[in-house]
Amino acid sequence: MFSSPVEIYEGLFIEDPSRGLGVQIPKEPGVVFLDDPLTDILGKRVSVSICHTPSNPPKKEPGFGCCFQPGSCQIHIENPEFLYSFAGEGVLSKDHKGNFSLGGLPLGLGFLNSHYGRIVLLQSPPPQKEPLEDLFGELESISRLLSSLKKEINK
């Protein structure tokens, strides 16, 4: 479903009991439910960045303005300065409970519920060969060429 190598979802994240976590993107109608775009890239190598996004300038309140459940957000009651942040690269997977992970690490999407935040999904290019691997490949090719030349000379 990626129309470009990067997808960005920024806005107020809300949990719907039947559809899962969604995001209301400012100035766009409706809600984008994250299960759809994430399911489209299951099993693919991606870079993911997720974070709470405080207001600018930061407000003098729990979550610095990113929390939309003041007084009832257990995380911000326990730690008013908490801002969730996750970044990683790996293969995206989903467990039997519907939780997404990246290379085995949970994405922690639940931290976004009732918070303003951002998710950036970047298609990762295939891993590049290390220069040393390239040299070994070239060495093997040259060795085969020299062996065949040696055979021709010895005929």
Buried (B, 14 or more C-beta within 10 A) or exposed (E): EBEEEEBEBBBBBBEEEEEBBBBBBEEEEEBBBBBEBBEEBEEEBBBBBBBBBBEEEEEEBBBBBBBBBEEEBEBBEEEBEBBBEBEBEBBBEBEEEEEBBBEEEEBBBEBBBBBBBBBBBBBBEEEEEEEEEEEEEEEEEEEEEEEEEEEEEEE
